[in-house]
Amino acid sequence: MCIVCGWKLSVYNSRRLVSKLMKSGNPLISKIMLRLAFRAIDAMEEWIDGIRRGPEVINECISKINIRSNLGLVRAIL
């Protein structure tokens, strides 16, 4: 149970960080990449809650982020 709580906290912190990046309007990070990050975070949350399988969605989002950018920031968030 403690591990699940840690994962949920990680998802919460990731969501807060991506939200701050979207509001800051940082020109180095596109809105598309941040939306993909939100999608991956949502998939992680659903996976932790046992609603559905998340790794496929997470891997798809990360591969799209890798294709669109060489920046490691969004990947580091995930």
Secondary structure in CASP SS format (residue, H / E / C, confidence):
PFRMAT SS
TARGET T0000
AUTHOR 0000-0000-0000
METHOD secondary structure of the structure
MODEL  1
M C 1.00
C H 1.00
I H 1.00
V H 1.00
C H 1.00
G H 1.00
W H 1.00
K H 1.00
L H 1.00
S H 1.00
V H 1.00
Y H 1.00
N H 1.00
S H 1.00
R H 1.00
R H 1.00
L H 1.00
V H 1.00
S H 1.00
K H 1.00
L H 1.00
M H 1.00
K H 1.00
S H 1.00
G C 1.00
N C 1.00
P C 1.00
L C 1.00
I C 1.00
S C 1.00
K H 1.00
I H 1.00
M H 1.00
L H 1.00
R H 1.00
L H 1.00
A H 1.00
F H 1.00
R H 1.00
A H 1.00
I H 1.00
D H 1.00
A H 1.00
M H 1.00
E H 1.00
E H 1.00
W H 1.00
I H 1.00
D H 1.00
G C 1.00
I C 1.00
R C 1.00
R C 1.00
G C 1.00
P H 1.00
E H 1.00
V H 1.00
I H 1.00
N H 1.00
E H 1.00
C H 1.00
I H 1.00
S H 1.00
K H 1.00
I H 1.00
N H 1.00
I H 1.00
R H 1.00
S C 1.00
N C 1.00
L C 1.00
G C 1.00
L H 1.00
V H 1.00
R H 1.00
A H 1.00
I H 1.00
L C 1.00
END
